[in-house]
Amino acid sequence: MKAKLCIIFAFLVIGQMFLHAESASTVLVDVDHRQSVSLNGDWHYIVDPYSTGLYTFHHELRKDGFYLNGAAEPGSDRLVEYDFAKSPTLKVPGDWNTQSAQLFYYEGLVWYQRYFDFQPQAHHRAFLHIGAANYKAMIWINGQHVCDHEGGFTAFDCEATQQLHAGKNFIVIAVDATRRADGVPTATTDWFNYGGITRDVALVEVTESFIDDYDLHLNHERTAIVGWVHVQDASPKTTVTVAVPEADLSVSSQLDSSEKASIRIPATSLQLWSPEQPKLYRILLSAGDDKLEDEIGFRSIETDGQNILLNGKPIFLRGVSMHAEAPFRGGRANNDKDVETLLRWAHELGCNYVRLAHYPHDQRMTRATDRLGIMVWSEIPVYWAEHFEDPAVLKKAQHQLTEEIRRDRDKASIVLWSIANETPNTPDRTQFLKTLASNARALDSSRMVTAALLVRTEGHDKYVDDSLGEDLDVIGVNEYIGWYEKRPEDIDTTVWHVALNKPMIISEFGADAKAGLHGAETERWTEEYQANVFRHQLGMLNRIPQLRGMSPWILVDFRSPRRLLPGVQDGYNLKGLISNQGEKKQAFFVLQKAYQDKELFKLK
Ligand code: GCU
């Protein structure tokens, strides 16, 4: 009995260590402009559906887990039942589902391992940067635990200075892609649960005290760059300098007791960022020995009654929704080519805006939208039936919101933070989302907060009166008249009743069509049917007085395990305007024509 108690106690301590480590990850802002050693490439992997490498048969954490990267030494009789060196490899970044036919539907634990050389610089610290790992990740370097992370679509950084040494090192990452009802997202979604280390991995070195977070944006009056810079572990009174060489602007400011330096640089002749002129300025930041460079656009974005104002002028968001799925090859999008193809198609459509659904996309995407002048709706995966009553789930959502905003706060193209998609209108949910809305504003006061809401329907009347709307700056609405409800022609007689005097965006509408399938426009799954829905929808939307944008569902067909009609869907959601092999459907040209028509969606 006594022995059993000791084991349980030991387990708790180790458990506690992991729980504590969970919060050890952080987000180093602008990390893609920092000096780093890439760890992308081929990693050995072991598929471990029973978590054998982590737990004993009594589900206690193993002291000799796979994180030790052990292997049977020649001549030794020690029992070792795994060997990374003899195991196959997976590409990192990359989901495992599209790299191995055996892993296509696999949603469990996979161990990743590789060696790397590292020469630590004197008076420097080292962080492991992971662009994203779906869904839970546990990380060890040289057999020592570094950190744990939960959430499949946000970047995180873990300090590894203590665990690293000069010369040959090894890293082991356990990634568990199991869907969880109390996860964010919850267990049921309409997208494919690609598992693995899906975005870049690198080692980043920084000085002992370093800039880890900042907010630099144009003030409301557009007369000054304002914000702050946070320096981690800085000596008091460290001076922070922010400079904009091209505009001959700079300021120095001292840290306060919370290691933050507030920044204010009068700036009245900056070229403002806009889709027409996506001007980015090279920004130089320094604090003590740490130096950092970024590229930032300066613009103001706000609402005024039913209008959205960019740099003080009303705008209409001509957009499209997209998933982070790679065109042609499939799987998670994670390289410049994927991003270039998706945004080129959005540009061809005539978009000045994209909705990145339903989770933060790769940083490459938001750097590219900054450069190309495409405004962005960015979202965390609080999707459908989350466990809104569970405080632990709120904590997970808040964690992802913080990671999302820290990574992308410096992106001028992002104009909307979306806190949810199609969630049930219940008191627990509304309270959960009211909290997230205020968290988003606390993290970033310079952008608008939104969510994709469902609407109440009575006959031909649509009521946008979800009480959460009061906490949003812009009302997002998803509707599928002509596909999930009614017929395309019923769209024409639909009457909208919007309770709030705020800008409204139709964040989703659409219909499925199999590329190349043709028939009467009354025949579902044909391109003609989808095009017909678009024509009716665009006519209706043009009649909604407070409509200020749209992002039809969706740019490209994408994988979804919920779409199972043989010979038609075959595991794909076919609401794309383009097939995943790049075939443009008739509806693509219907929308393109509408976005070129200056009379449509004309702001009064
Ligand atoms: C929903 C949801 C999407 C989904 C789409 C569809 O509105 O937000 O994630 O894919 O509808 O049903 O096609």
Residues whose N, C-alpha, C, O or C-beta is under 5 A from the ligand:
A	BS01	GCU	D190 E422 N478 E508 K575
